[in-house]
Amino acid sequence: MTKEEYPNIIYKYRNWTDKHNKNVFLKNQLYLSSPKTFNDPFDCRIPENFHLLDTQEKIEDYVTLFRNRRSEFVVNEEILNEEVEITRYRLTNYLEKYHNLNEEILFEKQDAHFGILSMSMNWNSILMWSHYANNHKGYCIGFWEEKLRNSYFFKGGPVIYNPKYEYPIIDPNNNNQIEVGFIQTHNKAYDWKYEQEYRFTKIFDEENPSNEERILTFDDSYIAEINIGLEMQEKDRKIIINLAKKRGIKVYEIEKIPFKFEITRKEIK
């Protein structure tokens, strides 16, 4: 994305009655989830397609790529040559098995090392308020996208929803690991399009970081605004308004638009 294409503010819909959801505002904490916790079994489950290696020339290209990558970790030339020959043999004779094994290993690594922060580009999605903000009883907190991206993440971007319901094609001979990783984490089924998701990914050096290590803590300058749900209880509404005013954060209240299936908002001064 170019600088002009990045959204100014991105949003997190939260349930005020859930203590962890509450802590996004009360304790300035965001949680970076492992893909294995997602409710979508297709999310972050897009493998390289080894069936594309349908000629010996393509297999040799991959074997060369494999050697270059492994040489960073295997210093013994004899062992490296053995690994390369085994890989060539498996790709030539057992391509399907190789693909399946690579897929299994890839997903295990992603589950162990990835931390995903899922946001939305919209504050006015009726479905998002229903699904992620306790049926409009919760709140939606807006963050400055550029500040988050530049402080904690290498890059961020909108999720792509393919109307053909097909996986994006990832060639094993694509050596651009940043591009490949972005494809794997930023493509979802078209059914999820209503979320208008905007996503950041962090790669943890250590495997399976603890819940505490997955928590990102930020200061108030990262918060652009707070939006209060249509059905939020009055006592909770007052708590959020008072806290936001003390911290100099803009607060909006969601309202229905008469005679439309739409919502609007007004700022609470």
C-alpha positions in Angstrom: 0.0 0.0 0.0 1.1 3.6 -0.6 1.1 6.1 2.2 -2.1 7.7 0.7 -3.9 4.3 0.8 -3.4 3.5 4.5 -6.5 4.2 6.6 -6.2 7.0 9.1 -8.1 5.2 11.9 -8.7 1.5 12.4 -11.2 0.0 14.8 -11.5 -2.7 17.4 -15.0 -3.8 18.5 -15.1 -5.0 22.1 -17.5 -6.5 24.7 -17.5 -4.3 27.8 -18.6 -7.1 30.1 -15.6 -9.3 29.2 -12.6 -8.3 31.3 -10.0 -9.0 28.6 -12.0 -7.0 26.1 -12.4 -4.2 28.7 -8.6 -4.0 29.1 -8.2 -2.6 25.6 -9.4 0.7 27.1 -8.9 0.3 30.8 -5.3 -1.0 30.7 -4.3 0.0 27.1 -3.7 -3.7 26.1 -4.1 -5.4 22.8 -3.8 -9.2 22.4 -1.9 -10.7 19.4 -3.6 -14.0 18.7 -2.2 -17.3 17.4 -3.9 -18.5 14.2 -4.8 -21.8 16.0 -7.4 -19.8 18.1 -9.3 -18.4 15.2 -12.9 -19.4 14.6 -12.3 -19.7 10.9 -10.4 -23.0 10.0 -9.3 -21.5 6.7 -7.7 -18.4 8.2 -3.9 -18.4 7.9 -4.1 -21.9 6.3 -3.0 -21.0 2.8 0.0 -23.2 1.8 2.5 -23.0 -1.0 1.2 -25.1 -3.8 3.8 -27.7 -4.6 1.6 -29.1 -7.4 2.9 -26.2 -9.4 6.3 -28.0 -9.6 5.1 -30.0 -12.5 8.3 -30.2 -14.5 11.8 -31.3 -13.5 13.1 -27.8 -14.3 10.8 -26.3 -11.7 11.8 -29.0 -9.2 15.4 -28.1 -9.8 14.7 -24.4 -9.3 13.1 -25.2 -5.9 15.9 -27.5 -4.9 18.3 -24.7 -5.5 16.2 -22.4 -3.4 15.9 -25.1 -0.7 19.7 -25.4 -0.6 20.3 -21.7 -0.3 17.8 -21.4 2.6 19.1 -24.5 4.4 22.8 -23.4 4.0 22.1 -20.6 6.6 21.4 -23.3 9.2 23.3 -26.4 8.1 27.0 -25.7 7.9 28.1 -29.3 7.3 28.3 -29.7 3.5 27.8 -33.4 3.5 24.6 -33.2 5.6 23.3 -30.3 3.4 23.9 -32.4 0.2 22.0 -35.3 1.7 19.0 -33.1 2.6 19.0 -31.7 -0.9 19.1 -35.1 -2.5 16.2 -36.3 -0.3 14.2 -33.3 -1.2 14.8 -33.7 -4.9 13.8 -37.4 -4.7 10.6 -36.7 -2.7 9.5 -33.9 -5.1 10.1 -36.1 -8.1 8.5 -39.3 -6.7 6.2 -38.3 -3.9 5.0 -34.8 -4.7 1.6 -35.1 -3.0 3.1 -36.4 0.3 5.8 -33.6 0.2 3.1 -31.0 -0.3 1.0 -32.4 2.7 4.0 -32.6 5.0 5.1 -29.1 4.1 1.6 -27.8 4.8 1.5 -29.4 8.2 4.9 -28.0 9.2 4.0 -24.5 7.9 0.8 -24.3 9.9 2.5 -25.6 13.1 5.2 -22.9 12.7 2.6 -20.1 12.1 0.6 -21.2 15.1 3.8 -21.2 17.2 5.3 -17.9 16.0 2.6 -15.6 14.6 0.7 -12.9 16.6 -2.2 -11.5 14.7 -4.0 -8.2 15.5 -7.3 -8.1 13.7 -9.0 -4.7 13.4 -11.7 -3.2 11.1 -11.6 -0.2 8.8 -15.2 0.8 9.7 -16.9 1.8 13.0 -20.5 1.7 11.5 -21.0 -2.0 10.7 -24.2 -3.3 12.3 -23.0 -6.9 12.0 -19.6 -6.1 13.7 -21.4 -4.4 16.6 -23.6 -7.5 16.9 -20.8 -10.1 16.6 -17.9 -8.5 18.4 -19.4 -5.9 20.7 -22.0 -7.9 22.6 -25.0 -7.1 20.4 -24.4 -3.4 20.4 -23.9 -3.3 24.2 -20.2 -2.9 23.9 -17.8 -0.3 22.5 -15.6 0.3 19.4 -12.2 1.8 20.0 -10.4 3.6 17.2 -6.6 3.6 16.8 -4.2 5.8 14.7 -3.1 3.2 12.1 0.2 4.9 11.2 1.3 5.1 14.9 0.5 1.4 15.5 2.2 0.3 12.3 5.3 2.3 12.7 5.8 1.4 16.4 5.0 -2.3 16.6 4.7 -3.9 13.2 6.6 -4.1 10.0 3.5 -3.5 7.9 -0.2 -3.8 7.9 -3.0 -4.1 5.4 -6.6 -4.9 4.5 -7.7 -8.5 4.3 -8.5 -9.6 0.7 -11.8 -11.5 0.2 -11.9 -13.5 -3.0 -15.4 -13.7 -4.6 -14.4 -16.9 -6.4 -13.7 -18.7 -3.1 -10.3 -19.8 -4.3 -7.0 -19.7 -2.4 -4.5 -17.3 -3.8 -1.7 -19.2 -5.7 1.6 -19.3 -3.9 4.5 -20.6 -6.0 7.1 -22.5 -3.9 9.7 -20.9 -6.1 8.7 -17.4 -4.9 11.6 -16.4 -2.8 10.0 -13.2 -1.5 9.1 -14.4 2.0 7.6 -11.1 3.0 5.2 -11.2 0.1 4.4 -14.9 0.7 3.7 -14.3 4.4 1.4 -11.4 3.6 -0.6 -13.5 1.2 -1.0 -16.3 3.7 -2.2 -14.0 6.5 -4.3 -11.5 4.5 -6.6 -13.6 2.5 -10.0 -14.9 3.7 -13.2 -16.4 2.4 -15.6 -13.9 0.8 -18.2 -14.6 3.5 -16.1 -12.5 5.9 -16.2 -9.4 3.7 -18.6 -7.6 6.0 -15.8 -7.3 8.6 -13.6 -5.1 6.3 -10.7 -6.4 8.4 -7.4 -4.6 8.7 -4.6 -6.8 10.0 -1.2 -6.6 11.5 1.2 -9.6 12.0 4.0 -9.9 14.5 6.5 -12.9 14.3 7.7 -14.0 17.7 11.3 -15.3 17.8 10.4 -17.9 20.5 7.9 -20.6 19.9 4.5 -20.5 21.6 4.9 -17.2 23.6 2.8 -17.0 26.8 -0.5 -15.0 26.9 1.4 -12.3 28.8 4.0 -12.1 26.0 1.3 -11.8 23.4 0.0 -8.6 25.1 0.9 -5.3 23.4 0.8 -2.3 25.7 0.4 1.2 24.3 -0.2 4.7 25.7 -3.2 7.0 25.2 -1.6 8.7 22.2 -2.4 5.6 20.1 -6.2 6.0 20.7 -8.1 8.2 18.3 -11.6 7.8 19.6 -14.1 5.7 21.5 -17.6 4.8 20.1 -20.3 3.7 22.5 -22.8 1.1 21.4 -26.5 1.6 20.8 -27.6 -0.7 23.6 -24.8 -0.1 26.2 -26.1 0.2 29.8 -26.2 3.6 31.2 -23.7 2.8 34.1 -21.2 1.5 31.6 -21.7 4.4 29.3 -20.9 6.9 32.1 -17.7 5.0 33.0 -16.4 5.2 29.5 -17.3 8.8 29.0 -15.7 9.9 32.3 -12.5 8.0 31.6 -12.3 9.2 28.0 -12.7 12.8 29.1 -10.1 12.5 31.8 -7.6 11.1 29.2 -8.5 13.6 26.5 -10.0 11.0 24.1 -12.9 11.8 21.8 -16.1 9.9 22.6 -18.9 9.3 20.1 -22.4 7.8 20.8 -23.9 5.5 18.2 -27.4 6.4 17.0 -29.9 4.9 14.5 -30.6 6.7 11.3 -34.5 7.1 11.0 -36.1 4.8 8.4 -32.8 3.1 7.5 -30.9 0.0 8.4 -27.9 2.2 9.2 -26.2 3.9 12.1 -24.6 7.3 12.6 -22.9 8.9 15.6 -22.6 12.1 17.5 -19.6 13.4 19.5 -20.2 13.7 23.3 -18.7 17.0 24.4 
